[in-house]
Amino acid sequence: VDRNNYHLFQPLLYQVASAGLEAPQIAFPVRAFLRKHKNASFLMGNADGVDTASKTLLVEGKPIAYDYLLVGSGTRTADFGLPGVAQHCLGLKDLDDAMRIRDRLLSACEEALQTTDPIRRQALLTFVIVGGGPTGVELAGALGEIRRHIIPRDYPGGVYPNAAPGGVYPNAAPGLNLGDVRIILVETGDRILDAFSGSSARYAENFLKHLGVELWFGERVVEITESAVKLKSGKEIATFTPIWTAGVTGVSPAGLPTVKGGRIATVPGLHLVSDPSVYVAGDLNWLEWKEGRAHPQVAPTAIQQGSFAAHNILRELRGQEKLSFKYRDKGSMATLGRAAAVTELGNLRIKGFPAWSAWLAVHLYYLVGFRNRAMVLGNWAYSYFTYDRAVRVMHTRHVFPSPENKPETPKATS
Ligand SMILES: Cc1cc2nc3c(=O)[nH]c(=O)nc-3n(C[C@H](O)[C@H](O)[C@H](O)COP(=O)(O)OP(=O)(O)OC[C@H]3O[C@@H](n4cnc5c(N)ncnc54)[C@H](O)[C@@H]3O)c2cc1C
């Protein structure tokens, strides 16, 4: 049962958001995937609730009886109750989010070119990412590359102190000034990529700075309005594009007991303490891994737990004892941009081109569908050799608030 008719490869969402890939290239129809599994069927719909007493799953009001239930409904963007985040921030969890970010970026550049108000232009060209984890860092790197390589080509006529290699651009004034395009990454801690080593984080920080991304450490967001990000330090960033990558919370059908982070606690066999017929896998599962922490909310956990839960159900049906889940850590990767990434596996730390090559190979391998792989590889090769982004197509023009349609006007950036 899924509310979407496709499987989504979330690790490449940021490339859809930053106009590098088309949305269908990172999604795959569930029915096409299940074709080869004759004993599986698919129902598209929203799972609203579970009645564990009668062993019934409710899908949009329709009851489905089960013997065993495996819940893997994942997470959604968490706003931690901060005012304005849910209303004004863009998240990055699904295809709609990615398309909204792309539309917002492209719309902002188009309007910035036309407005005569310099304060409004600066707010339009200021893109703020909140959260320095892998998602925020990957998105910041992609926006940094757009700033460096795409803005001078698509909006020529401005001032480009850091023109791309070979970049002499025809004068077709008015253009956008590269210095006006600001990408700000706001992070509460004193470094990015908290789950990586200090040396990987420093490499990533230097690479982002080289792309012109501003890193604001030790800053806590207290409120987001439609035209500003407000920080605890009193600073205020005028922006129409705040992007929230600062955290997620579990989403599960009503009727299941949740613990911290909206996740569902299980025993090591991956089923509920209170009900051995309900299994939980992936981002939603809370099972202690190390030092009071649950398993990381990453794809390897979800893949391993999904298949482990299925095997435990089969073992029970065969009258065998259930086993305890053991996580095989597959390491961590984050890509920063062209030929730059960090990869860590145990004590092994790789940076730069080798890490980037490994990142490409792993992501292509796990992407579902031959056609998707071929198209993504084609797009990456195109971007690598041309410094271009293949799909700068605006789907829906975003209308930014203005004195004509809204009372609030942005203030200058502190
Ligand atoms: C931007 C981004 C980048 C990432 N990058 C990486 C990375 O580089 N490496 C890595 O290992 N991990 C990465 N992750 C994390 C990884 O994608 C997740 O850990 C993984 O997808 C979790 O799998 P899951 O099956 O638990 O949940 P999901 O993949 O989120 O799947 C949940 C499914 O449940 C469906 N669903 C939810 N609620 C309902 C409902 N009520 N009714 C019906 N259907 C429902 C959803 O439509 C979805 O299909 C990234 C995540 C994001 C958002």
The ligand as an SDF file (V2000), in Angstrom:
LIG
                    3D

 53 58  0  0  0  0  0  0  0  0999 V2000
   16.7690   14.6150    0.3730 C   0  0  0  0  0  0  0  0  0  0  0  0
   17.1810   13.2810    0.9480 C   0  0  0  0  0  0  0  0  0  0  0  0
   18.4400   12.7590    0.6650 C   0  0  0  0  0  0  0  0  0  0  0  0
   18.8230   11.5200    1.1690 C   0  0  0  0  0  0  0  0  0  0  0  0
   20.0670   11.0520    0.8630 N   0  0  0  0  0  0  0  0  0  0  0  0
   20.4320    9.8260    1.3070 C   0  0  0  0  0  0  0  0  0  0  0  0
   21.6860    9.2790    0.9520 C   0  0  0  0  0  0  0  0  0  0  0  0
   22.4700    9.9000    0.2120 O   0  0  0  0  0  0  0  0  0  0  0  0
   22.0030    8.0440    1.4140 N   0  0  0  0  0  0  0  0  0  0  0  0
   21.1600    7.3260    2.2080 C   0  0  0  0  0  0  0  0  0  0  0  0
   21.4730    6.2050    2.5900 O   0  0  0  0  0  0  0  0  0  0  0  0
   19.9680    7.8370    2.5920 N   0  0  0  0  0  0  0  0  0  0  0  0
   19.5800    9.0620    2.1500 C   0  0  0  0  0  0  0  0  0  0  0  0
   18.3620    9.5740    2.5170 N   0  0  0  0  0  0  0  0  0  0  0  0
   17.5270    8.8090    3.4460 C   0  0  0  0  0  0  0  0  0  0  0  0
   16.7960    7.6770    2.7350 C   0  0  0  0  0  0  0  0  0  0  0  0
   16.1580    8.1680    1.5810 O   0  0  0  0  0  0  0  0  0  0  0  0
   15.7950    7.0900    3.7080 C   0  0  0  0  0  0  0  0  0  0  0  0
   16.5000    6.6160    4.8270 O   0  0  0  0  0  0  0  0  0  0  0  0
   15.0060    5.9450    3.0980 C   0  0  0  0  0  0  0  0  0  0  0  0
   14.2800    6.3620    1.9670 O   0  0  0  0  0  0  0  0  0  0  0  0
   14.0370    5.4010    4.1340 C   0  0  0  0  0  0  0  0  0  0  0  0
   13.2680    4.3910    3.5400 O   0  0  0  0  0  0  0  0  0  0  0  0
   11.8330    4.0530    4.1560 P   0  0  0  0  0  0  0  0  0  0  0  0
   11.3320    2.9270    3.3270 O   0  0  0  0  0  0  0  0  0  0  0  0
   11.9140    3.9030    5.6210 O   0  0  0  0  0  0  0  0  0  0  0  0
   10.9510    5.3620    3.9170 O   0  0  0  0  0  0  0  0  0  0  0  0
   10.6260    6.1300    2.5520 P   0  0  0  0  0  0  0  0  0  0  0  0
   11.6470    5.8600    1.5190 O   0  0  0  0  0  0  0  0  0  0  0  0
   10.3920    7.5460    2.9700 O   0  0  0  0  0  0  0  0  0  0  0  0
    9.2760    5.4540    2.0660 O   0  0  0  0  0  0  0  0  0  0  0  0
    8.0670    5.6610    2.7490 C   0  0  0  0  0  0  0  0  0  0  0  0
    6.9460    5.3560    1.7920 C   0  0  0  0  0  0  0  0  0  0  0  0
    5.7360    5.3270    2.5160 O   0  0  0  0  0  0  0  0  0  0  0  0
    4.7380    6.0460    1.8140 C   0  0  0  0  0  0  0  0  0  0  0  0
    3.7960    6.5120    2.8410 N   0  0  0  0  0  0  0  0  0  0  0  0
    4.0410    7.2990    3.9110 C   0  0  0  0  0  0  0  0  0  0  0  0
    2.9390    7.4510    4.6540 N   0  0  0  0  0  0  0  0  0  0  0  0
    1.9760    6.7530    4.0390 C   0  0  0  0  0  0  0  0  0  0  0  0
    0.5920    6.5260    4.3230 C   0  0  0  0  0  0  0  0  0  0  0  0
    0.0000    7.0170    5.4140 N   0  0  0  0  0  0  0  0  0  0  0  0
   -0.1220    5.7780    3.4690 N   0  0  0  0  0  0  0  0  0  0  0  0
    0.4620    5.2300    2.3580 C   0  0  0  0  0  0  0  0  0  0  0  0
    1.7560    5.4130    2.0390 N   0  0  0  0  0  0  0  0  0  0  0  0
    2.5050    6.1680    2.8830 C   0  0  0  0  0  0  0  0  0  0  0  0
    5.4840    7.1330    1.0870 C   0  0  0  0  0  0  0  0  0  0  0  0
    4.7570    7.5640   -0.0500 O   0  0  0  0  0  0  0  0  0  0  0  0
    6.7790    6.4120    0.6960 C   0  0  0  0  0  0  0  0  0  0  0  0
    6.6760    5.7870   -0.5470 O   0  0  0  0  0  0  0  0  0  0  0  0
   17.9370   10.8030    2.0050 C   0  0  0  0  0  0  0  0  0  0  0  0
   16.6700   11.3210    2.2980 C   0  0  0  0  0  0  0  0  0  0  0  0
   16.2950   12.5440    1.7580 C   0  0  0  0  0  0  0  0  0  0  0  0
   14.9230   13.0910    2.0710 C   0  0  0  0  0  0  0  0  0  0  0  0
  1  2  1  0
  2  3  1  0
  2 52  2  0
  3  4  2  0
  4  5  1  0
  4 50  1  0
  5  6  2  0
  6  7  1  0
  6 13  1  0
  7  8  2  0
  7  9  1  0
  9 10  1  0
 10 11  2  0
 10 12  1  0
 12 13  2  0
 13 14  1  0
 14 15  1  0
 14 50  1  0
 15 16  1  0
 16 17  1  0
 16 18  1  0
 18 19  1  0
 18 20  1  0
 20 21  1  0
 20 22  1  0
 22 23  1  0
 23 24  1  0
 24 25  2  0
 24 26  1  0
 24 27  1  0
 27 28  1  0
 28 29  2  0
 28 30  1  0
 28 31  1  0
 31 32  1  0
 32 33  1  0
 33 34  1  0
 33 48  1  0
 34 35  1  0
 35 36  1  0
 35 46  1  0
 36 37  1  0
 36 45  1  0
 37 38  2  0
 38 39  1  0
 39 40  1  0
 39 45  2  0
 40 41  1  0
 40 42  2  0
 42 43  1  0
 43 44  2  0
 44 45  1  0
 46 47  1  0
 46 48  1  0
 48 49  1  0
 50 51  2  0
 51 52  1  0
 52 53  1  0
M  END
$$$$
